[in-house]
Amino acid sequence: MNIYEVLETLFEQKLNLIEGLNSELYLPLDESGLEKVLNVMNENSFELISLFCVEDFAEKGFTLFYAFEITGFEQTLIFQYALNANQAPSIAKTFPSACWYEREITDGFGIEFQGAFDTRRLFLHETYPKDFHPLLKSFKNGPIETAPPSEQNDYVFKQVEGDGVYQIPVGPVHAGIIEPGHFRFSVIGEAIFNLEVRLFYKHRGLEKLAEGMAPQDCVRIAESISGDETVANAVAYCIAVEKICGLSIPKRALQLRTVLMELERVYSHLGDLAGMCVDVAYPVGASPFFILREEIFRHNEALTGSRFMKDTFAVGGLTKDVPAGALQNLSVYLKGFPDRFGVATAIDNSYFSVIDRFETTGRVKPEILWPLHITGPVARASGKRTDTRIDHPYGMYGELKLKQKTQTNGDVFARFNLKAAEVLDSIKIIQKIMSELASGEVFAPFQIRDGYVLSMVEAPRGQNVHWVNIKNGLVDRYKVRTASFCNWQAMEHAVLGNIVPDFPLINKSMNLSYAGTDM
């Protein structure tokens, strides 16, 4: 059965689906229709991958977009719900991952979700003024007059009461140079009974900044979402605009984009593997991973002029070709990489004290993966067969026929082993593409068109979703949801029953982005 037949069977009627530009199917709904379809989606375990608001879409005030992923199909299903007032029914009790989306929309647009179980502010902290909603079209970027904290804006953490229960606040300011995030532990002794994660301390307003910009200029904004996902987000944005413009980019550009995306995955995972060793006081085991990571950074710089590969991507392909000598040097380097990497991972697996700290620590249980839309290595280490490169192929990935990698225990050790396996897979992908690298141009000229589209990529941390709407030749709405936005919520479950000193290890094994959430 194709996707249309499946949906018509489930909904017991013919649906007026509108085909999007990148395998999306849009379905406009009223309130009664929304309730019906959401019940069907829940009963059939369809997964909510994004929920966002657009103002003046089709000149209709506020429109909510509910995006769902359907197992076994490349298409995504997106419901459009036009609001008659600044209110909408909450779906967070049915789809728990909707909680943060709804709070984000309330902060940004002032829309209230009726029946929501959590109405606290998300990215607007206590000193933002009342009735301040920066994603409204009426708000223009500029200085903000802060307000003194008020009782109405107080952020109330969940209270866990009982004999011997006490709270440990960690952050938002941390040692070192990591970004701000607050972790409120409820513990008895050192055992963790509850954790609340509060982020969004440095919300940058990137989506608002994109509003009104020329589409080709927004690549810089995409690169700025999270520094160590520069490539993934830049490519996701470029794919979206290219789909709107009906543009096919040169094969060489597609191939080089894939090489650079996989290099980003390699250095990201190498940093995670090293970090896990550091957090169990095993710096000797971390050193080989740090050395390999630094070498990859140097190859990135030789290829693109930037260690994080910035200013390399453009709508239409790449801003420049990569030097032939740098490609040759990378090819030679990668031949010896697997053996050196194997020695590094073997050292860690041979030390009982390391394994003892990794095994059973920070287990992410399979039953939370679907409700919270957990993706990437965190999900695959708990047995979830999900990888956007396979489920929704883009670029060269449809031709590569990647094999799914999973672990089942869902603990730190499973995440360590999964990321180690993915490093080697990425090296093979890079070598294969470089052996078949096409010649020719790396950029295709284009004309900007109006339209809207959703694109998805598999960043090192998991699935990143970008939705772009171009109106009158300019970006009217740019909505981004990184994997970290969802995966942070898994952290609150993974730490339960563990001890406080294990939190840094669990945190590093997931390596979630603060900036990629606080955009």
N, C-alpha and C positions, 0 to 999 in steps of 0.2 A: 504493500500500500504506500502511496505517496503521502506527503504531508497534508494535502488538502483532504484526501479521503479519511485520514486518521482524525483530523479535526472535525470533519462533518459527522463522523461516527460518534465521537465523544460528545459533541454538542447537539446531536440529533437534529441538525438543520443545516442548510446551506449557508455559508458565511460569506459576507461581502469583503473578502480580504483584498487589500491593496498591496501589490508587490513593491518592495523597496528596491534600492539600488545595489544592495550587498547581501542578498539572501535573507532580507527581513520581510516579514508579512505583517502589515498594519491592519488593525481592526478598530474602527471608531465605535464607541459604546456610550449609552446613557447609564444612569445610576443602577437601574434594574438589571441591565445587561451586564454591567460590571460585576455585580454580586453573583450572578449566575455563572459567568465564565471563571471567576476566581474560585468558586466552589469546585468546578470541574477540574481546574488546574491543580488544586490541592488534592483532590481524590485520586488524581493520576500522577502525582509526584513530579509535576513540572516544576522547574527550579527558577525562582525569581533572581534575575541577574542584575537588574537595575530598576530604579524608580526615580523619576525626575520630573521637574516642572518646566514648562515653557510658557512665557507670556506672549500674547498676541500671535500665537500660532494660528495661521489661517484666519487672522483678525478675529479671534474668538475669546479674548480675555486669557484666562489660565487654562492650560491643558496639561493633564498628568499623563505620563507615558510609563506603562508597566511592561518591562521587557522580560520574557521568559525563554529559557533554554529547554529544548525538547530532546531527550536522550535518543540517539540514533539518527538524528536529522541535522543537517548543516544549517537549516533555517532557524532564525529566532522569531518568536511571535511577540508583537508589541501591541498592547491595547492603548488606544487614545481615549481619554475621558475628559471631555470639556466641562469645566465647572460653571455652574450658574451663579455661585456665590463663592466667597473665600473659605469654603468648607468642603471636606471630603470625608468619606468613611475610612477609618483606619483598617488596614489589613494585617497589622503586625501580630495579632493573636493567631492568625492563620498562617502567615508567612513571617516568622520572627526576624528574618533579615531585613524586613521593611522598617523596623523600628528606627534605625539610624537614618534611613532615607527620609522618613516622614519628619523627623526632628530637623533634619537638614533643610527640607522644603519649608517648614514652619519658620525657621530662622531666616532663610533667604527671601521668601515671598510673603510671609504672614498668613499662610493658609493653615487653618486649624483642622486636625484630623479627629473626627468624632469617635469616641470609644477607645482612643489610644491609651495604652497602659503606662507609657512614659512620655511626659510632656515637658521634660526639662530641656533647657537650651542645649544645643550641640556645639556649633562653632561660634556662637555669640556668647562671650563670657560675661561676667557680672557687670563690668564697667561699660558695656555697650548700652546706649540709651534705649528707653522703652519705645516700642513701635518702630524700631530701626530694622529695615529689611533690605539689605544691600543688593539683592539680585533683581529688584524691581526696576523696570525701565526708567521710572521717574528718578531713581537715585543716580547721581553722577559722581564719578570718582573724585575724591578730594579729601581734605582733612576731616576727621570725625570728632565731634565734641563728645568726650566721654562723660559718663554720669557716675556719681558716687554709688557704690554697691547698695542695693536695697534688698529688703526682705523678700520682695517679689522675685528678684533675680537670683536669690541664693540657690546654690547647687547643693542639694541634699543627697548625701550618699546613703546607701542602704545600711541600716543598722542591724547587726547580728548580735542578739543578746543571749546571755547565759553565764553560768559560773565560769570564771577564768577566761572569758572571751575579751580580747582587746584588739585595738586597731593599730596598724603600722602604716603611716603615710610615707610613700616613697615618691620623691619628685614634687613638682614638675622639673626642678633644676637638678641635674645629675652631675656626678663627677665626669671629667673628661669633656669631650666635645659633642656628645650626642644631643639630639634635639629634645625639647621639653615634652614630658608626658607624666601624668600623675597616676600612681597605682596605689589603691587603698585596700590593704589586706585586713581581713578579719581572721584572727588566729587564736588557737589555744596552744600555749607553748610555742613551738615552731610550725605546727601543722596548720595548713591554710584551709579555712572553711568557706571563705568568700573572697573574691577579688573584683573590684570595679576599676575599669580603665577609663581615664578621662584624658582626652587629647585636645587638639584644636587650639593650642595656646598661641600659635603664630600663623593663624589663617591669613593667607596672602591675597585672597580674592582673584585668583588667576582666571576663573571663569568669567568674572565681571570684566577683567582687564582685556580679555579676548573680544568682548562685545564691540562691534563696530570696526574691527581691524580688517585689513585686507587678508584673505585666506593664506596667501603665501608668507605673510609676515608672522603668522601664529605658530609656525614651527618652533620658534624660539620659546614660546610659552609652553608648548608640549615638552620640549627638552628640559624645562625648568621644574616640572612637576615633582620629579624625584631624581637627584643627581645620578644615582647608580641604576636608573632605568631610562637614561637619556635616549637610548636607541629604541627601546620598545615603544615608548610613548611618542617619539617623533615619527616612527614608522606607522603606528596606529592612526595618528592624525593625518599623515600624508595619504594613507590608503583611503581614508574617509573622503578627503577633498578630491582625490583622483577618481573615486567612484562617482561623485557628484558631477565631475567634469567629463565623465566618459573617457578617461585617459588610460591608455595602455603604456606602461613605461618599458624601456629597453630591457632585454633579458639580462644583460651584464649588470645593470642597476639592481634588478631583482636578486641576482646571485650575490652581489656584494652586500646588499642589505641583509641577506640571510647570514652571510659570514660574520658580519658585525653584530647581528643580534645574538648569534651563538657565542661569540667572544664575550659579549656582555654577560651571558649566562655563566660562562666558565669563570670569569673573575669574581662574579657575585658568589657563586657556590664555593669557590676556593676561600673567600673571606669568611664564609659561614663555617666551613670545616675547621679553619684555623681558630675562629672565635670559640667554637665549642671546646676545643682543646684548652684554650686559655682559661675558660671559665671552670675547668676542673683542675686548675693549677698544673697544667702539663704544657708549658711553653715550648719544650723541646719537640713535642709532637706537632705543635703549631707552626714551627719555623719552616719546614719544607713547603707547606701550603702558602705561607706568606711570600716565600721566595718565588714560587711559581706564579702567584698573583702579580707580583711586581714585574715579572718578565712579560706577562700578558699585557699589563699596562703599557710597557715600553713598546710592544708591538702595536698596540692600539694607536699610540702617538706616532709611530713611524707610518702607519697606514693612513691616518686621518689628520694628524697634527694636534690631536687632543687625546689625553689619557682616557677620558670618558666619552670620546668620539663625538663631541659637540660640533655644531656648524658643518655637519657632513650631509645632512638630509634635507631634501627640498621636495615640495610638491612637483612631481614629474620625474623624480629619481634621486640623484645625488648632486651636491653642490660642486663636486669635483671627482675625478677618477683617483684611484689609489695608485701610488707609485709601484711600478713593476718590481723594482728591487725589494721593496718592503714585502710584497706578496711572496717573492722567492725566499726571503729570509724567514718568513712565517712558516712556509711549507717545510723548510729544513728543520726549523725548531720543533714543529709538531711531531716529527718522526720519533724524536726521543722523549716526547712528553709522557706517553702512557706508561713507560717503564718507570720513570721518575715518580710519577703520580702513584703508581702501584706500590713503590717502596714506602711512600709517605703514608698511605692508608694501611699498609701492613703493619707499620710500627704502632699505629693507634690500636689496631685490633689485637695486638699481642700483649697489651698491658691490661691485666685484670682490673686494676683500680680505675682505669678509664672506662672500661666496659661496665663496671659496677655502677658508676655514676650515670652512664647513658641509658642503660636498660631500665625499663619500667618508669622512667622519669618523664613527666609532662605528657602523658598519653592523651591524644585527641581521639575520642571515641567515635566510631562510625556513625552513630545515631545523630550527631550534631552537624554532620557534613552537609546534608541537604537543607535543613532548616536555615542555616546561616550562610549558605552558599560558599563554603570553604573550597578553595581551589589551590592549584600549584603543588609544590612538594609537600606542604602540610597535609593536603588532602590525599595525595598519592601514597604518602607514607602510612596512611590509615586505610588503604585498600580501595579508595575511590578512583575509578578509571576515568580520569578527566585530564585533558590536555588540549588547549585551544588549537594547537598546531595540527592535531589529528581530528578533533571534533568539528572545527570550522576552519579548514585549511586556507591559508593566505600566502601570497608571494610564491616561493618555491616549494612550500611544504606539501602541497598536494602531490608533487612528483616524487618526494623523498620516501614516502611510505614508511613513516616512523613507527616503531613498535612501542606500545605502552609499557612503561615501567611502574611497578607498584611494590609497596611493602604492606605488611598487614598489622604490625604491632602498634603503630601510631605513636611511638615514644621517641625520645631524642635519638636513640640508636638507630631507629628506622629512618628518621630524617637524615641522619649522618650518612647511612648507607645509600639511601635513595639519591641524595645530592652527589655523592661520589660516583654513582652509576651514570647520572645525567651529565657529569663533566666529561666522562669518556665518550658518551653518545654525541655530545656537542663537538668534540674533537673529530669524530668520524664524519659528522655532517660537514664540518668546515673542509676537511680533506677531500671529501667527495666533490663538493662544489668547486673547490679550487682546481681539481683535476679536470673539470669540464667547463672552466670559465670561458664564457663567450667574449669575443672582441666587440668593439664598436662603442657607440655613445652610451653615456650614463644619465642623460637627461632628455626629456621630451617636452617641447614647448606646448602650451595649452592656453585655452580661453576659459575664464571663470564663468561658471553657470550657477544658477540658483538651484537649491534643492537641499535635502536632508538625508542623512545616512548614519547607520551604526556600524562601527568596525570593532573588532576584537583581536587582541594578540595575546600570546603566552609570554609574559614577562618572566624574569627569573623567579619572582615570588608567586606567580599565578596569572589568572586571567584579568587583563585590563580592558575596560570597555570605554570607547569614545563615541559620542554622538555629536555630530556637527550639523548645524542648520545655516545655510548661506542664503541671505535675502538681499536683493538689490546689489549683489556683488560683494557684500561684506558679511563677516561672521555675525549672525544674529544671536546664536546660542551655541556654546561649546560646553558640553557636559562630560566630565571624566569620572570614572570610578576605577580605582586601582584595586588589585587583589588585597592589598593591606587593609583597605576600608572594611572588608568583610572578615579577613583573617584575624584582625585584632580581637574580634569577639570570641574566637576560638581560644585565645589566651586565657580568658576568664574561666573557661572550663578545664583547660589542660593543667592548670596549677592546683586544682582541688585535690586535697589529700597528700600533696607534696609538702616539703618543708620550705621555709622562706629562703634559705641559702641556695635552693635549686632554681629559684626564679630567674636569676641571670642566665643560667644554662638553657632553660626552657625558652627564654626570650631570644637568645642568640640562635638557637636551633631553628626558629621561625624567621628571624631577621626581618621583621616587618618595618615598613617605612613610616616614620612620623610625617615627613614632608609629603609623601604620596597620599596621605590621608588628610592632612591639614592644608589643602590647597586653596 
